[in-house]
Amino acid sequence: MLKSKITEIGEIDSVSGNHISVKLLDHIKSNMPIIDGVVYRIGQIGSFVRIPLGYANLYGIVTQIGSGAIPENLKEVYLRDYDTFRNTTWISIVLAGEQVGNHFERGVTQYPTAGDRVHLVTIGDLDIIYGGYEEANSLTVGNISASESLDAKVDLDKLISRHCAIVGSTGSGKSNSVAVILEAIAKRQFPSSRILVIDPHGEYNDALAKYSRVISVNATEESDRLIIPFWALPFDELMTTFSGTLTDANREHIREKVVEAKISSAGTNKLDVTKESITADSPIPFSINRLWFELDDFERMKFKADKTSTEDVLVKGNPETLTSNEYPPAGIGNAAPFLNTRAKGLLSFLDSVRNRLKDSRYNFLFSPGKLSPALDGRIEMDIDSLLYNWLGSSYPITILDLSGIPSEIMSSISGTLLKIIYEGLFWGSQTNVGGKNQPLLIVLEEAHSYLKAGEHSISSRTVQMIAKEGRKYGVGLLLVTQRPSELDETVLSQAGTLIALRMNNSKDRGHVRSAVQDELQTMVDLLPSLRTGEALISGEAVKIPSRVKFYKIVNAPKGADPIASERWLAPIDGVEAEYEKLLKSWRNKNTNI
């Protein structure tokens, strides 16, 4: 018997756009035929079928099987005469691509018609579908689930330039998938590759240790310590780091003082910037201690009997130590010394500022080493050295471990990090280290925690900007989240490649369904049945939507679940000392002590 007859499984009954209804042949004796010693299963959701058209072959994906796949115009007939048709089987398919010769391309140039024969896809066909990637710009990340002898590959260029999202429930294998992709890039040994991982929980420090440099708040080496100069934050974000409240008038008063301080500092540091272009949001250093001291002094000063001359200071304060000037107590009634009638009522807010500046948890922000301004605003190092430290490493991957940053300012800090990086690469696009000449991939782990839908935070605004415009300037995003329903829809819709692992929550699946092309939305219903580490990959980086089993990384990321049956077997020496160590780590907010 001809091989074409052996693989023939049905014929097309109706074609509606990209949707095709296929009636399986009655003479098929088994839905598990054996061809060349290989057992095939007919009608598996997500499997492929082949439609020969002359010298070309069209390939489709099975999306439905059974009564739901019956063409609409025949459903009424089936209801009236069910017994006659009960042994017929139908499948629905959507066209995915076309093969001419040994070359497969996504999309089709011609459509089949009613009566065209449909064939199951053999391993030889799968080789054509999943092959054809150029070695120079592709990554091997696992195996095709339908045939684990086939490598699963993704297009590196499109993965980065068109953005990517990895979604899945807790324990589905997201962290492992990210680590596999990043390791595959690192192993290519590109001399100028740049990957920046924003890691809120320090998950990847060990998993990617061979290929990465870790920068964290609690690093022992000064060069590996994460610092973010407060003066690089936009004004509103800087104000949110303090717990006190401000009236609109007082906020504008402080904004004016910040602008004055930045203009003065620009002159002190001989920065090449025009005075007119400086705003409270400009990344120009200024002394926040001096600003606090001057604002505090204005609130506390007293006046002599003439109500114009200020009283002498009893105890001189110090802006370096955040100590206020002390004045004589105000007189009673109409007696001098008099209070400052022009005071803004800022003392309670300024107390909260002082408390925050003295809080050691915020040293990475308010005491950023050589980027800390002196009282006159002078700095030893500028943001270019910070960008070099983050992006100029000899390692292909830099991990910014944010686990030591207080949760209440995580969104502001992560947003500021992204803004500093993107603004630098945007305005420096014509330099050799700009995004156009040296593209950057930014990995955002736990993206839902600081990119919540409906929030107008700096992190949401910056990521939206990168998602919309970043590819033009060589900045790609890889979003990782277990709650896509909490992500901003604009960001998720801009992801050209979607890697969806097991997902049980129906609300989350609904958001994934809205992000994939209409014809493949029924395949989203497969997500709850995926194995750990298995994913549906669709979009720009793959030639055809694929069900893939990712490789298992050797050093599992910290996000991997601890195996209780193994951990409980290991005895622990010096348990009491370990609890002392635990307390020390807790008090120091440092897991590495």
SULMO-V739118 format. One record per helix or strand of 3 or more residues. SS is the DSSP state (H for helix, E for strand). FROM is the first residue (numbers start at 1). TO is the last residue. If there is no record, write none. Layout:
# SULMO-V739118
<<SS	FROM	TO> <SS	FROM	TO>>
This chain:
# SULMO-V739118
<<H	3	7> <E	8	16> <E	19	24> <E	48	53> <E	56	65> <H	67	69> <H	72	80> <H	82	85> <E	90	100> <E	103	106> <E	117	120> <H	123	130> <H	135	137> <E	138	144> <E	147	155> <H	156	161> <E	164	167> <H	174	187> <E	195	199> <E	212	216> <H	222	224> <H	230	232> <H	235	240> <H	248	268> <H	275	277> <H	288	300> <E	313	315> <H	347	358> <H	360	366> <H	369	371> <H	383	391> <E	397	401> <H	407	427> <E	440	444> <H	447	449> <H	458	473> <E	475	481> <H	484	486> <H	489	493> <E	497	501> <H	506	515> <H	518	529> <E	534	539> <E	546	550> <H	564	567> <H	575	588>>
